[in-house]
Amino acid sequence: MSFSKRLQTLSRSLATLRVDYLLITHLPNVRYLCGFTGSAGALLAGGPEPVFFTDGRYTMQAHQEVQGAMVRIEQKAPLAAATEWIGRKRGRTLGIEGDHLTVAAGARVRGLLPKPWRLRAVSSVVERQRMIKDSAEIELTRKAVNLGSSLFRSLVKSVRPGVAEATVAAKLQYAARVAGAEAMSFDTIVAAGPRSALPHGRASAAAIPRRGLVVLDYGVILSGYCSDMTRTVSVGRASAKERAWYTAVLEAQIAGIAAVRAGATAGEVDAAARKVLKQSGLGKHFTHSTGHGVGLEIHESPRLAAGETAVLQSGMVVTIEPGVYIPGEGGVRIEDMVLVTQSGCEVLTPTNKELITI
């Protein structure tokens, strides 16, 4: 994993952004560019050498982790220290991450810069670079996906009538940490019975009913990289209607995966999955996008949604996760992570997708 190469790639793009330096404060972007994993830091890209700023709490950690940039340990907050440092350099325009820096923080930066300097908000420049995973990132992602998938069998065993959704989630999270996960990628979703109709039904105190569908959506973080998978199981024998929902969602997911390839647009992948559900009469119950990028953050670009024109490229890692949600009755979602290749894609998630009856 070459942090210097990533920084060089970013520096080459600064001219097109019409900035002399770029101040990076969004911590996942900082980690991607120089390796720092702490909670306070700012990175200046541009000039003869990138410079990383942090405070005394991270003296040892910064010198151990940061690669490709000079490390400065400051008594001031990293944002202020970086701004004052840049004000003493030659240049006219400082770029800031418009998607992440708050208005108040931007005002502080502006107040600390000497008058010849001006600010320019830039959007998603590092995020666009992060969309294409290098071989090291793909391997880390693969390990995170495999770890998450390895927990599914024990997760299913904990799904029983009368058990609280939150208890199921807690058992999963404990098992994940014991297995080596740094954390969960997001709040685990365990949504049972009528609550399975909630696309983001985070695990609650509600007990799992004697029969009904249960949506299980979770992911783990390993070496900074996230995994994400969803499976739907049935407590008791699923009704004919529920089985029809499941079949339609599975067919939609397979169609979405089949549409993934370098050169396809994000909207085309979404349309492939959505078409199947429309043909099944369930289109109006598919209420979210078909997928999203995954990496150092659980939701990254590209977004696979209707009308999205982003072109998929080899090395992107995305989810394919269509679903249907019938208020008051239940819902189904099936999700895999896939790696985009020149000829199609590789499904990274190894877990079986047959409907499991508990």
Secondary structure, DSSP 8 states (H G I E B T S, - for coil): --HHHHHHHHHHHHHHHT-SEEEE--HHHHHHHH---SSS-EEEE-SSS-EEEEEGGGHHHHHHH--SSEEEEESS-HHHHHHHHHHTSS-SEEEEETTTS-HHHHHHHHHHS-TT-EEEEE-SHHHHHHTS--HHHHHHHHHHHHHHHHTHHHHHHH--TT-BHHHHHHHHHHHHHHTT-SEESS--EEEEGGGGG-TT-B--S-B--SSEEEEEEE-EEETTEE--EEEEEEES---HHHHHHHHHHHHHHHHHHHH--TT-BHHHHHHHHHHHHHHTT-GGG--S-SEEE-SSSSSEEEEE-TT---B--TT-EEEE--EEEETTTEEEE-BEEEEE-SSSEEE------S-EE-
